[in-house]
Amino acid sequence: MKYQGVKLQNLLAGEYVLGLLQGAARRRFERLLMESNSLRAEVSAWENRFAALGLALPSVPPPDYLWWRILGGLRREARPGRSTSGNTFWRAWAVAATLVLAVVLVTQHYVPAPEQKPAAVAMVSDAKGQPLWLISVHPEDKRIDMKAVVPNPPPAGKSYELWMLPQEGNPVPMGLMNDTGTKSEHVTAEQLARLAEAKGLAISVEPPGGSPTGLPTGPVVYIAALVAS
Amino acid sequence: MAASTAESEDRNRRLTDLLHATAQGRQAAFQELYRLVSPQLFAVLLRILKRRDLAEEALQDALLSVWRNAASYTAEKGAPMTWLLSICRYRALDSLRRRRREVSLGPILDQAEDGQDALSGLAGETAETNFLSKAEERALEDCMQRLNDGQRRSIRLAYVDGCTHEEIAASLKSPVGTVKSWVRRGLESLKRCLEAA
């Protein structure tokens, strides 16, 4: 087949956009696209002409967890040279407290086998690197799980409270931590959206039952990065 | 309801801003872009792939490619939504070709036929988000209406459902040669009609 002739070029471009060029014909066409500006322009013109057919379909929101998977993909190919500037509120908090920063990339074997794979995980560890809690985010079920890896009771007469550290603004309370076993907390769609962007998680020491103010009132003792899985 | 021309221009500007910020590696802009465009793109992918898992996979791949290649978007490639739509469609067509090699075509054809009536005209009364102005929507619709039935249905089955010549032929119970000439004549008429508009 000869690819000369404006009319033929135009037809082939139209068929390509419709998805009708198959096999060797499609591969040859794609090869020609690389070197022909006029052919590329024909393809763009057909894409524009037909766009209305696709955009007329009633929209269907994808499931919430899809964004998490995309985010996981982004983080795996994170670009160099970008810094995330800090939220001074929690940063000041964390520095003032006896800070333990543990960023542990959690491998698959920490995750309970029969469960659906979490979208993100955070490992909370002590200063010696001993894992204390594995926190996992499950957008499909709108919940986060806090699994105590070892018994980890709070100081006498106090509670440990979990906080999300969002990109902007104050820490957001996410519930009290468990000493042992696994505890699940329900999270709202809005909280999930903010978690997807969060800088990390923090745990503070609070009065029994949690902070009375909605913000951390006692020392932040642990901070962990949330890693998309 | 379609957007007015001014609304659709505003939307295009917004999407271009978000693509530009995405090209600079700003994740918040990318998330906002995703929020705005993903329901429409997912609808297109579902229609072509007929399976949620495959549509999710294609959307994920397409969006990661948008993240990497946002800087390559230029106005000559069309409106931002058209560009995004094309990335998704080609991804879906690739996925479909892989799948055709693995499974029989039966289920794809059955569903394409079922789904055909669901595409009621081009007006998109039920679409919640409008990426095109009323004028843009109407231009294609008017010209599609001027095609004969075989030409119109062949082009829709190809573009919207990702059908091959052979699948269209089976669906419309016509010879493959006839379908091929319907498509070519249809393309010629559409181009003439849209350029005259």
Interface residues (C-beta under 8 A of the other chain):
Chain A: N10 L11 G14 E15 V17 L18 G19 L20 Q22 A41 S44 E47 N48 R49 F50 A51 A52 L53 G54 L55 A56 L57 P58 S59 V60 P61 P62 P63 L66 W67 R69 I70 L71 G73 L74 E77 R79 R82 Q167 A196 E197
Chain B: G25 Q27 A28 F30 Q31 Y34 S38 P39 Q40 F42 A43 V44 L46 R47 A55 E56 L59 Q60 L63 L64 W67 R68 E76 K77 G78 A79 M81 T82 W83 L85 S86 R89 L93 L96 R97 L119 G121 L122 A123 G124 T126 A127 E128 T129 N130 F131 L132 E136 E137 A139 L140 E141 I155 R156 A158 Y159 V160 G162 T164 H165 V183 R184 L187 E188 L190 K191 L194
